[in-house]
Amino acid sequence: MRRTLSSLLTIPSKIFSLVLWVLFLGIALTRLLGISQSSDQSEKWVLLGFSLILTASNWLYMRLKTIDVDDHNLYISNFTKEISLPLSEILNVTQNRWLRGELVTIHLKSASEFGKKILFLPRFRFFPFGQHPVVRELKALAKKASTVEQTSLA
């Protein structure tokens, strides 16, 4: 049975990140163009720094995918296109607990249409201590699929 592993906040995160980025860059450009050469130049550097931080976070959020899984396949969507990969294609699953939302990266054995690394936000949990359950689940499904694939080849 197919079920969703990614957060329902994936789409709002992408949209909010993009809107925030466009608004801030618009304000920053307006401010930068209005700053004269004789005024304090530190404001330019602060605006440039925030612009770079927002651009990096926007790039990160635009890479987010939605992930569904069943007993045999991993379904990856970027909201306009969906691909299906066998679970045996998963090489590793890692988690970045330092970033908001506990971002999870699925490392693939070979490149897919979305690349070798698939980034997604897992479902929210109230007590984010230790490894997210979805990381353990994907690792177990990949291990099981690889075992089944190896025994069928033998």
C-alpha positions as CSV (number, residue, x, y, z in Angstrom):
1,M,0.0,0.0,0.0
2,R,1.4,3.4,-1.0
3,R,1.9,6.0,1.7
4,T,3.4,9.4,2.0
5,L,6.6,9.9,4.0
6,S,7.2,13.6,3.3
7,S,5.6,16.4,5.3
8,L,2.5,18.2,4.2
9,L,4.5,21.4,4.8
10,T,6.7,20.7,1.7
11,I,4.6,22.7,-0.7
12,P,4.0,25.6,1.7
13,S,7.7,25.7,2.6
14,K,8.6,26.0,-1.1
15,I,6.1,28.7,-1.7
16,F,6.9,30.7,1.4
17,S,10.6,30.5,0.7
18,L,10.1,31.7,-2.8
19,V,7.8,34.6,-1.8
20,L,10.1,35.7,1.1
21,W,13.1,35.6,-1.3
22,V,11.4,37.7,-4.0
23,L,10.1,40.2,-1.4
24,F,13.4,40.6,0.4
25,L,15.4,40.9,-2.8
26,G,13.0,43.5,-4.1
27,I,13.3,45.5,-0.9
28,A,17.1,45.0,-0.8
29,L,17.6,46.2,-4.4
30,T,15.4,49.2,-3.8
31,R,17.4,50.1,-0.6
32,L,20.7,49.5,-2.3
33,L,19.9,51.7,-5.2
34,G,18.7,54.4,-2.8
35,I,21.9,54.4,-0.8
36,S,24.3,57.2,-1.9
37,Q,28.0,56.8,-2.0
38,S,28.4,59.2,1.0
39,S,26.1,57.3,3.4
40,D,27.1,54.5,5.7
41,Q,28.2,51.5,3.6
42,S,27.6,48.9,6.3
43,E,24.0,48.7,5.4
44,K,25.0,47.5,1.9
45,W,27.0,44.6,3.4
46,V,24.2,43.7,5.8
47,L,21.7,43.6,2.9
48,L,24.1,41.6,0.8
49,G,24.6,39.1,3.6
50,F,20.9,38.6,4.1
51,S,20.4,38.3,0.4
52,L,23.0,35.5,0.2
53,I,21.5,33.7,3.1
54,L,18.0,33.9,1.7
55,T,19.2,32.8,-1.7
56,A,20.9,29.7,-0.2
57,S,17.8,28.8,1.8
58,N,15.6,29.3,-1.2
59,W,17.9,27.0,-3.3
60,L,17.6,24.4,-0.5
61,Y,13.8,24.6,-0.3
62,M,13.4,24.5,-4.1
63,R,15.2,21.1,-4.1
64,L,12.6,19.5,-1.8
65,K,10.6,16.6,-3.2
66,T,7.6,14.7,-2.0
67,I,8.3,11.0,-1.2
68,D,5.8,8.1,-1.3
69,V,6.7,4.5,-0.7
70,D,5.1,1.1,-1.1
71,D,6.5,-2.4,-0.6
72,H,8.6,-2.3,-3.8
73,N,9.1,1.3,-5.0
74,L,10.0,4.8,-4.0
75,Y,7.9,7.5,-5.7
76,I,9.6,10.9,-6.0
77,S,7.7,14.0,-7.1
78,N,8.7,17.6,-7.8
79,F,5.0,18.6,-8.1
80,T,5.1,18.6,-11.9
81,K,6.7,15.2,-12.5
82,E,6.7,11.9,-10.6
83,I,9.2,9.1,-11.0
84,S,9.3,5.6,-9.5
85,L,12.4,3.8,-8.4
86,P,12.8,0.3,-6.9
87,L,13.7,0.4,-3.3
88,S,16.9,-1.5,-4.1
89,E,18.2,1.8,-5.7
90,I,18.6,3.4,-2.3
91,L,22.3,3.4,-1.3
92,N,21.9,5.3,2.0
93,V,19.5,7.6,3.9
94,T,20.9,10.5,6.0
95,Q,19.4,13.1,8.2
96,N,20.5,16.7,8.9
97,R,19.2,17.6,12.3
98,W,20.8,21.0,12.4
99,L,18.5,22.5,9.8
100,R,14.8,23.3,10.5
101,G,12.6,20.5,9.7
102,E,15.1,17.7,10.0
103,L,15.9,17.4,6.3
104,V,16.4,13.9,5.0
105,T,18.5,13.0,2.0
106,I,18.1,9.7,0.1
107,H,21.3,8.8,-1.6
108,L,20.8,6.7,-4.7
109,K,23.1,4.1,-6.3
110,S,22.7,5.7,-9.7
111,A,21.5,9.1,-11.0
112,S,17.8,9.5,-11.5
113,E,16.0,12.3,-13.3
114,F,16.2,14.2,-10.0
115,G,19.9,13.4,-9.4
116,K,21.7,11.1,-7.0
117,K,20.5,12.9,-3.9
118,I,16.8,13.4,-3.1
119,L,16.0,15.9,-0.4
120,F,12.7,15.9,1.5
121,L,11.1,17.1,4.7
122,P,9.8,14.1,6.8
123,R,6.6,14.3,8.8
124,F,6.7,16.6,11.8
125,R,7.4,15.0,15.2
126,F,7.0,16.8,18.5
127,F,10.2,15.5,20.2
128,P,12.9,15.6,17.5
129,F,15.5,13.6,19.5
130,G,17.6,10.9,17.8
131,Q,17.1,9.6,14.3
132,H,13.8,10.3,12.6
133,P,11.7,7.1,12.2
134,V,11.4,7.6,8.5
135,V,15.2,7.3,8.1
136,R,15.2,4.0,9.9
137,E,12.2,2.8,7.8
138,L,13.7,3.7,4.5
139,K,17.0,2.1,5.5
140,A,15.2,-1.1,6.5
141,L,13.1,-1.1,3.2
142,A,16.2,-0.6,1.1
143,K,18.1,-3.4,3.0
144,K,15.2,-5.8,2.5
145,A,14.8,-4.9,-1.2
146,S,18.6,-5.4,-1.8
147,T,18.4,-8.8,0.0
148,V,15.5,-9.9,-2.1
149,E,17.3,-8.7,-5.3
150,Q,20.5,-10.6,-4.4
151,T,18.6,-13.8,-3.6
152,S,16.7,-13.6,-6.9
153,L,19.9,-13.1,-8.9
154,A,21.5,-16.2,-7.2
